[in-house]
Amino acid sequence: MNIKSTRYAIIAVITFIVLFLFNYLGNDLSDKLERALMTATAGVIGLTIGMWFVYRNSKDDTHHDFD
């Protein structure tokens, strides 16, 4: 999956919305907006890094066995 594609952007927006709502609605502290924004942003950054690691060698035909 290319992180510059429309499909990834849609997944990132959905991830941000879900994480934001879970943290905003489930928090009773006074700084719930800041915590929800930071958590949702960190979730999207983690998703981006994870997708980059998983799909960076998707066109690599070599197969490495570590056994």
Rosetta constraint file for C-alpha pairs under 8 A:
AtomPair CA 1 CA 5 HARMONIC 7.67 0.50
AtomPair CA 1 CA 8 HARMONIC 7.15 0.50
AtomPair CA 1 CA 51 HARMONIC 7.15 0.50
AtomPair CA 1 CA 55 HARMONIC 6.15 0.50
AtomPair CA 2 CA 8 HARMONIC 7.03 0.50
AtomPair CA 2 CA 55 HARMONIC 7.76 0.50
AtomPair CA 3 CA 8 HARMONIC 5.64 0.50
AtomPair CA 3 CA 9 HARMONIC 7.46 0.50
AtomPair CA 3 CA 48 HARMONIC 6.98 0.50
AtomPair CA 3 CA 51 HARMONIC 7.42 0.50
AtomPair CA 3 CA 52 HARMONIC 7.32 0.50
AtomPair CA 4 CA 8 HARMONIC 6.94 0.50
AtomPair CA 4 CA 9 HARMONIC 7.38 0.50
AtomPair CA 5 CA 9 HARMONIC 6.45 0.50
AtomPair CA 6 CA 10 HARMONIC 6.27 0.50
AtomPair CA 7 CA 11 HARMONIC 6.38 0.50
AtomPair CA 8 CA 12 HARMONIC 6.04 0.50
AtomPair CA 9 CA 13 HARMONIC 6.15 0.50
AtomPair CA 10 CA 14 HARMONIC 6.21 0.50
AtomPair CA 11 CA 15 HARMONIC 6.08 0.50
AtomPair CA 12 CA 16 HARMONIC 6.10 0.50
AtomPair CA 12 CA 44 HARMONIC 5.87 0.50
AtomPair CA 12 CA 47 HARMONIC 7.50 0.50
AtomPair CA 13 CA 17 HARMONIC 6.16 0.50
AtomPair CA 14 CA 18 HARMONIC 6.13 0.50
AtomPair CA 15 CA 19 HARMONIC 6.10 0.50
AtomPair CA 15 CA 40 HARMONIC 7.51 0.50
AtomPair CA 15 CA 43 HARMONIC 7.31 0.50
AtomPair CA 15 CA 44 HARMONIC 6.60 0.50
AtomPair CA 16 CA 20 HARMONIC 5.91 0.50
AtomPair CA 16 CA 40 HARMONIC 4.94 0.50
AtomPair CA 16 CA 41 HARMONIC 6.68 0.50
AtomPair CA 16 CA 43 HARMONIC 7.00 0.50
AtomPair CA 16 CA 44 HARMONIC 6.18 0.50
AtomPair CA 17 CA 21 HARMONIC 6.04 0.50
AtomPair CA 17 CA 40 HARMONIC 7.39 0.50
AtomPair CA 18 CA 22 HARMONIC 6.13 0.50
AtomPair CA 18 CA 40 HARMONIC 7.98 0.50
AtomPair CA 19 CA 23 HARMONIC 6.17 0.50
AtomPair CA 19 CA 36 HARMONIC 7.36 0.50
AtomPair CA 19 CA 39 HARMONIC 6.95 0.50
AtomPair CA 19 CA 40 HARMONIC 5.01 0.50
AtomPair CA 19 CA 43 HARMONIC 7.33 0.50
AtomPair CA 20 CA 24 HARMONIC 5.85 0.50
AtomPair CA 20 CA 36 HARMONIC 4.98 0.50
AtomPair CA 20 CA 37 HARMONIC 6.17 0.50
AtomPair CA 20 CA 39 HARMONIC 7.07 0.50
AtomPair CA 20 CA 40 HARMONIC 5.14 0.50
AtomPair CA 21 CA 25 HARMONIC 5.71 0.50
AtomPair CA 21 CA 26 HARMONIC 7.96 0.50
AtomPair CA 21 CA 36 HARMONIC 7.47 0.50
AtomPair CA 22 CA 26 HARMONIC 5.86 0.50
AtomPair CA 22 CA 36 HARMONIC 7.98 0.50
AtomPair CA 23 CA 27 HARMONIC 6.01 0.50
AtomPair CA 23 CA 32 HARMONIC 7.42 0.50
AtomPair CA 23 CA 35 HARMONIC 7.33 0.50
AtomPair CA 23 CA 36 HARMONIC 4.96 0.50
AtomPair CA 23 CA 39 HARMONIC 7.58 0.50
AtomPair CA 24 CA 32 HARMONIC 5.71 0.50
AtomPair CA 24 CA 33 HARMONIC 6.21 0.50
AtomPair CA 24 CA 35 HARMONIC 7.75 0.50
AtomPair CA 24 CA 36 HARMONIC 5.29 0.50
AtomPair CA 27 CA 32 HARMONIC 5.89 0.50
AtomPair CA 28 CA 32 HARMONIC 6.89 0.50
AtomPair CA 31 CA 35 HARMONIC 6.35 0.50
AtomPair CA 32 CA 36 HARMONIC 5.94 0.50
AtomPair CA 33 CA 37 HARMONIC 6.15 0.50
AtomPair CA 34 CA 38 HARMONIC 6.13 0.50
AtomPair CA 35 CA 39 HARMONIC 6.04 0.50
AtomPair CA 36 CA 40 HARMONIC 6.04 0.50
AtomPair CA 37 CA 41 HARMONIC 6.02 0.50
AtomPair CA 38 CA 42 HARMONIC 6.03 0.50
AtomPair CA 39 CA 43 HARMONIC 6.10 0.50
AtomPair CA 40 CA 44 HARMONIC 6.37 0.50
AtomPair CA 41 CA 45 HARMONIC 6.22 0.50
AtomPair CA 42 CA 46 HARMONIC 6.03 0.50
AtomPair CA 43 CA 47 HARMONIC 6.11 0.50
AtomPair CA 44 CA 48 HARMONIC 6.15 0.50
AtomPair CA 45 CA 49 HARMONIC 6.26 0.50
AtomPair CA 46 CA 50 HARMONIC 6.02 0.50
AtomPair CA 47 CA 51 HARMONIC 6.06 0.50
AtomPair CA 48 CA 52 HARMONIC 6.10 0.50
AtomPair CA 49 CA 53 HARMONIC 6.26 0.50
AtomPair CA 50 CA 54 HARMONIC 6.17 0.50
AtomPair CA 51 CA 55 HARMONIC 5.88 0.50
AtomPair CA 51 CA 56 HARMONIC 7.94 0.50
AtomPair CA 52 CA 56 HARMONIC 5.47 0.50
AtomPair CA 54 CA 58 HARMONIC 7.71 0.50
